[in-house]
Amino acid sequence: MKLFYILAILLCIATNGLAQTPWKLPFPIDTATRKISYQAVVPVSHLPAHLLYERAKAWHAKVQEPATRIPLLEDKAAGLFIAKRVAMIHDHRFSYTVAIECHDGQYEYLFTDFYFLYPRTETPVSGGRVFVAFPKEIPLLDITQQPASLTPKGEVRPNIRRLLAEAHEVFTALISDLQHNMAY
C-alpha cells in the first residue's frame, strides 16, 4: 500500500512538472534580426537563373489575391524578386515579405516581416460614402504580448497558441509549394 502512495505522489509531481513547461513560439527566429525568418538556399542544379526567376514570379502570381499581386522589386538581371503577400488563416489575415534570389543552379528564399492585420471598422463620411481604414499591422511576435492575448495569469491564451501554430503550418506549406514550383 505504501508503494501505491509513493507512486501516486510521484505521478502528481511529474504531471505538475509537465504542466509548468513554458510555451514556445512555433516560428524560427533569426538571431541577428530577432524576427520570424524562414530561409534557405535550395540547389536546383539543372536550371538556369532566368528560368528560376520566371518560376518565382509565376508562383507569386498564382497564389496571391489580385489586389496584392504587385511585387515590391523585380530585378531580372540580378535574379531578385521581392513581394509583400497576405495569408488567410480562418478569418485572420497575416502579411509577410518574400524575397527570392535566383542564380544558376540554386535559389535562396527568405520569408520575413510577418504581421497580424488587425481589421478596422468602416467609418462613415459625410455625403453617405464610407471610408474604409487600412488594417492595423501588429508584428506577429508582439501578438503574444497584447493584453487581449493573455490570460489573467499572464499566459498566452490557448486560442492564440492554436492560431500561431496554424500560421506556422500555413507558412511552411507555402514554402513547400514554392519549392515544388521552382523545381518543376
HELIX and SHEET records of a PDB file:
HELIX    1   1 LYS A    2  ALA A   19  1                                  18    
HELIX    2   2 ALA A   49  VAL A   63  1                                  15    
HELIX    3   3 PRO A   66  THR A   68  5                                   3    
HELIX    4   4 LEU A  140  GLN A  145  5                                   6    
HELIX    5   5 PRO A  147  SER A  149  5                                   3    
HELIX    6   6 PRO A  158  ALA A  183  1                                  26    
SHEET    1   A 5 TYR A  38  PRO A  43  0                                        
SHEET    2   A 5 GLN A 106  TYR A 118 -1                                        
SHEET    3   A 5 HIS A  92  HIS A 103 -1                                        
SHEET    4   A 5 LEU A  80  ILE A  89 -1                                        
SHEET    5   A 5 PRO A  71  ASP A  75 -1                                        
SHEET    1   B 3 TYR A  38  PRO A  43  0                                        
SHEET    2   B 3 GLN A 106  TYR A 118 -1                                        
SHEET    3   B 3 LYS A 136  PRO A 139 -1                                        
SHEET    1   C 2 GLU A 122  PRO A 124  0                                        
SHEET    2   C 2 VAL A 130  VAL A 132 -1                                        
END                                                                             
